Amino acid sequence: MRACRFPSGTTDGGQRRVVIIVAAMGLLVHFLIIGPILDAPPINQLLATGGLLFLLQSFATLLLGTKFIGAANTIYGILLIVFTIFMPVGIWGFVVRCWERRAAAQRARATGATSAQGAGASAR
C-alpha cells in the first residue's frame, strides 16, 4: 500500500501519532478527572470539565500567543460539532434516568414500600 504524500513531505504516520496522542489524552482525562467524580452530582462533572477546558485554552494561549488567528473559529467549530453529536445523547440519557426513577417510585408506592426501601436500602 502506497503512503499518502502531503505538501510538507510527511507521510500519514504523523496523523496516526496525533490520533494516538489524543486518544491517550482522552483516557487520562477520563481516569484522572472524570472517573473519580462519576458518582458525584452532575454539576461537579460539568465544573471539572469546564475547568479542564479553561486550563487547555490558557495553555494554548501561552504556547501560541494571542496573535494566532483562526484558532478560535476552528476550536468553536469543533466544539459545535461535538455538542451537536453528544448533547442529544446526554439529554436522552437524562430523560431515561428520570423515567426509570419515576417508574421505581411508582413500583415502590404500589408495593407499599417506603422510598428508601424502593431505592434498595434495607429496612431495620
JOHU-V215587 format. One record per residue. N is the residue number from 1. RES is the residue in three letters. D_CENTER is the distance of its C-alpha to the mean C-alpha in Angstrom with 2 decimals. Layout:
N;RES;D_CENTER / N;RES;D_CENTER
//
This chain:
1;MET;35.83 / 2;ARG;36.18 / 3;ALA;33.41 / 4;CYS;32.27 / 5;ARG;33.78 / 6;PHE;31.97 / 7;PRO;33.95 / 8;SER;33.33 / 9;GLY;34.91 / 10;THR;31.94 / 11;THR;30.99 / 12;ASP;27.66 / 13;GLY;27.15 / 14;GLY;25.46 / 15;GLN;22.79 / 16;ARG;22.27 / 17;ARG;21.89 / 18;VAL;19.21 / 19;VAL;17.20 / 20;ILE;17.85 / 21;ILE;16.99 / 22;VAL;13.58 / 23;ALA;12.89 / 24;ALA;14.34 / 25;MET;12.33 / 26;GLY;9.03 / 27;LEU;10.94 / 28;LEU;12.25 / 29;VAL;9.16 / 30;HIS;8.20 / 31;PHE;11.90 / 32;LEU;12.96 / 33;ILE;10.60 / 34;ILE;8.16 / 35;GLY;10.80 / 36;PRO;13.67 / 37;ILE;12.44 / 38;LEU;11.24 / 39;ASP;14.73 / 40;ALA;14.80 / 41;PRO;14.78 / 42;PRO;11.64 / 43;ILE;12.95 / 44;ASN;12.66 / 45;GLN;8.91 / 46;LEU;8.95 / 47;LEU;11.70 / 48;ALA;10.38 / 49;THR;7.45 / 50;GLY;10.24 / 51;GLY;12.66 / 52;LEU;11.00 / 53;LEU;11.01 / 54;PHE;14.58 / 55;LEU;15.55 / 56;LEU;14.62 / 57;GLN;16.37 / 58;SER;19.33 / 59;PHE;19.62 / 60;ALA;19.76 / 61;THR;22.38 / 62;LEU;24.39 / 63;LEU;24.26 / 64;LEU;25.05 / 65;GLY;26.88 / 66;THR;26.95 / 67;LYS;29.01 / 68;PHE;26.35 / 69;ILE;26.79 / 70;GLY;24.40 / 71;ALA;21.23 / 72;ALA;20.05 / 73;ASN;20.68 / 74;THR;18.95 / 75;ILE;15.76 / 76;TYR;15.84 / 77;GLY;16.70 / 78;ILE;13.75 / 79;LEU;11.39 / 80;LEU;13.64 / 81;ILE;13.36 / 82;VAL;9.57 / 83;PHE;9.79 / 84;THR;12.90 / 85;ILE;11.51 / 86;PHE;8.46 / 87;MET;10.10 / 88;PRO;13.03 / 89;VAL;11.28 / 90;GLY;9.80 / 91;ILE;13.31 / 92;TRP;15.01 / 93;GLY;13.45 / 94;PHE;14.55 / 95;VAL;17.92 / 96;VAL;18.46 / 97;ARG;17.82 / 98;CYS;20.24 / 99;TRP;22.64 / 100;GLU;22.72 / 101;ARG;23.40 / 102;ARG;26.10 / 103;ALA;27.64 / 104;ALA;27.73 / 105;ALA;29.42 / 106;GLN;31.89 / 107;ARG;32.70 / 108;ALA;33.29 / 109;ARG;35.58 / 110;ALA;37.40 / 111;THR;38.16 / 112;GLY;39.15 / 113;ALA;36.58 / 114;THR;35.20 / 115;SER;31.55 / 116;ALA;31.04 / 117;GLN;32.72 / 118;GLY;30.70 / 119;ALA;27.50 / 120;GLY;28.95 / 121;ALA;30.83 / 122;SER;34.36 / 123;ALA;37.31 / 124;ARG;39.81
//
